[in-house]
Amino acid sequence: MGLTNKSKQQRALRDQRRAWVSRLTLRGRTLREIAEDLAEKGISVNPDTGEAWTHATIGNDLQALRKQWREDATQSITEHQSLMIAELEEVRRRAWSDGNMPVVLRALQQKAKLLGLDAPTKHAILDWRREAQEIGLDPAAVFERHLEDAAAAIAEGVGEPEGGSVGGSLQAIH
């Protein structure tokens, strides 16, 4: 069973009023200021009474809007990402058809960023202490030896100690 014309008109009027209530709320207007603004602009008047909307009606609109905003905010990140990807794809398709390569590139960059494809590259850092223990060496002794070698090289003006690194020292000690 479909909506009657009157129901459709009431829903359209409510949606229009809520759109204005939303805009004015997001601009920091109070409920009283919103009611005054709506009345002054003649944007929406209660068709049943011919009067401005009551504070109670606008308060109910605010309550409904806040509920909708909470629901929108709690949508999963995946849903938001999916929507954004679809929108970026549409932008990219349109830019391709218009030959607008800077927009194509920007859309691709935004999509890569959204998907995390441009995340920093992870590099494996070797733990020389674990390697020393695995081959039966005391890491503290290896480190001390490396410091001594470095100090001696600096004192002699040679530069880097034998092996050039702690890993090189591990090989020299073993």
C-alpha positions as CSV (number, residue, x, y, z in Angstrom):
1,M,0.0,0.0,0.0
2,G,1.5,3.3,-1.1
3,L,1.5,6.7,0.6
4,T,-1.3,9.1,-0.1
5,N,-0.6,12.4,-1.7
6,K,-1.1,14.1,1.6
7,S,1.4,11.7,3.3
8,K,3.9,12.3,0.6
9,Q,3.5,16.1,0.9
10,Q,3.9,15.9,4.7
11,R,7.0,13.8,4.4
12,A,8.5,16.2,1.8
13,L,7.7,19.2,4.0
14,R,9.2,17.4,7.0
15,D,12.3,16.6,5.1
16,Q,12.6,20.2,3.9
17,R,12.2,21.5,7.4
18,R,14.7,19.0,8.8
19,A,17.2,20.0,6.1
20,W,16.9,23.6,7.3
21,V,17.0,22.6,11.0
22,S,20.2,20.6,10.2
23,R,21.9,23.5,8.4
24,L,21.1,26.0,11.1
25,T,22.0,23.6,13.9
26,L,25.4,23.0,12.3
27,R,25.9,26.7,12.1
28,G,25.5,26.9,15.9
29,R,22.0,28.3,16.1
30,T,19.8,27.5,19.1
31,L,16.4,25.9,18.9
32,R,14.8,29.3,19.5
33,E,16.9,31.0,16.8
34,I,16.1,28.1,14.4
35,A,12.4,28.6,15.0
36,E,12.7,32.4,14.4
37,D,14.8,31.9,11.3
38,L,12.3,29.4,9.8
39,A,9.4,31.8,10.5
40,E,11.3,34.8,9.1
41,K,12.3,33.1,5.9
42,G,8.8,31.6,5.5
43,I,10.6,28.4,4.5
44,S,8.2,26.2,6.3
45,V,5.0,26.9,8.0
46,N,2.7,24.3,9.5
47,P,0.1,23.7,6.8
48,D,-2.5,22.6,9.3
49,T,-2.3,25.8,11.4
50,G,-0.7,28.3,9.0
51,E,1.6,29.2,11.9
52,A,5.3,28.8,12.4
53,W,6.5,25.5,13.6
54,T,6.5,25.0,17.3
55,H,9.6,24.6,19.4
56,A,8.4,21.1,20.2
57,T,8.3,20.2,16.5
58,I,11.8,21.6,15.9
59,G,13.0,19.9,19.0
60,N,11.6,16.6,17.7
61,D,13.4,17.3,14.4
62,L,16.7,17.9,16.2
63,Q,16.2,14.7,18.1
64,A,15.6,12.7,14.9
65,L,18.6,14.4,13.2
66,R,20.9,13.6,16.1
67,K,19.8,10.0,16.0
68,Q,20.5,9.9,12.3
69,W,23.8,11.5,12.8
70,R,24.8,8.9,15.4
71,E,23.7,6.1,13.1
72,D,25.7,7.6,10.3
73,A,28.7,8.0,12.5
74,T,28.6,4.4,13.7
75,Q,28.6,2.9,10.2
76,S,31.7,0.7,9.9
77,I,34.8,2.2,8.4
78,T,34.6,-0.5,5.7
79,E,31.3,0.9,4.6
80,H,32.6,4.4,4.4
81,Q,35.7,3.2,2.6
82,S,33.6,1.3,0.1
83,L,31.5,4.4,-0.6
84,M,34.6,6.6,-1.0
85,I,36.2,4.1,-3.3
86,A,33.1,4.0,-5.5
87,E,33.0,7.8,-5.6
88,L,36.7,8.0,-6.4
89,E,36.1,5.4,-9.2
90,E,33.3,7.6,-10.6
91,V,35.6,10.7,-10.5
92,R,38.4,8.7,-12.2
93,R,36.0,7.4,-14.9
94,R,34.7,10.9,-15.6
95,A,38.1,12.4,-15.6
96,W,39.4,9.8,-18.1
97,S,36.5,10.5,-20.4
98,D,37.1,14.3,-20.1
99,G,40.9,13.7,-20.7
100,N,41.6,15.4,-17.3
101,M,44.8,13.5,-16.4
102,P,45.6,15.6,-13.2
103,V,42.2,14.6,-11.8
104,V,42.7,11.0,-12.8
105,L,46.1,11.0,-11.0
106,R,44.6,12.7,-7.9
107,A,41.8,10.1,-7.8
108,L,44.3,7.3,-8.0
109,Q,46.4,8.8,-5.3
110,Q,43.4,9.3,-3.0
111,K,42.3,5.7,-3.6
112,A,45.8,4.4,-2.8
113,K,45.9,6.5,0.4
114,L,42.4,5.3,1.4
115,L,43.4,1.6,0.9
116,G,46.8,2.1,2.7
117,L,48.8,1.3,-0.4
118,D,51.0,4.2,0.1
119,A,51.9,3.2,3.7
120,P,55.5,3.5,4.6
121,T,57.7,0.5,3.7
122,K,58.6,-1.6,6.6
123,H,62.2,-2.7,6.9
124,A,63.4,-5.6,8.9
125,I,65.9,-4.6,11.6
126,L,68.2,-7.4,12.6
127,D,68.6,-8.0,16.3
128,W,72.4,-8.6,16.5
129,R,72.0,-9.6,20.2
130,R,69.7,-12.5,19.4
131,E,72.1,-13.6,16.6
132,A,75.0,-13.4,19.1
133,Q,73.1,-15.6,21.6
134,E,72.1,-18.1,18.8
135,I,75.8,-18.7,18.0
136,G,76.8,-19.0,21.6
137,L,78.2,-15.5,22.3
138,D,77.5,-13.1,25.1
139,P,75.9,-9.9,23.6
140,A,77.4,-7.7,26.3
141,A,80.8,-9.0,25.5
142,V,80.4,-8.6,21.8
143,F,79.2,-5.0,22.3
144,E,82.1,-4.2,24.6
145,R,84.6,-5.7,22.1
146,H,83.0,-3.6,19.3
147,L,83.4,-0.4,21.5
148,E,87.0,-1.2,22.2
149,D,87.7,-1.8,18.5
150,A,86.0,1.4,17.6
151,A,87.9,3.4,20.2
152,A,91.2,1.9,19.1
153,A,90.4,2.7,15.4
154,I,89.5,6.3,16.3
155,A,92.7,6.7,18.4
156,E,94.8,5.4,15.5
157,G,92.8,7.5,13.0
158,V,91.9,4.5,11.0
159,G,88.1,4.9,10.9
160,E,85.8,1.9,11.1
161,P,86.8,-1.1,13.2
162,E,87.3,-4.5,11.5
163,G,84.1,-5.7,9.9
164,G,82.6,-2.2,9.9
165,S,79.7,-3.1,12.1
166,V,78.5,-5.1,15.1
167,G,77.6,-7.9,12.7
168,G,81.1,-7.8,11.3
169,S,82.4,-8.0,14.9
170,L,80.3,-11.0,15.5
171,Q,82.0,-12.8,12.6
172,A,85.4,-11.6,13.7
173,I,84.8,-12.8,17.3
174,H,83.4,-16.1,16.3
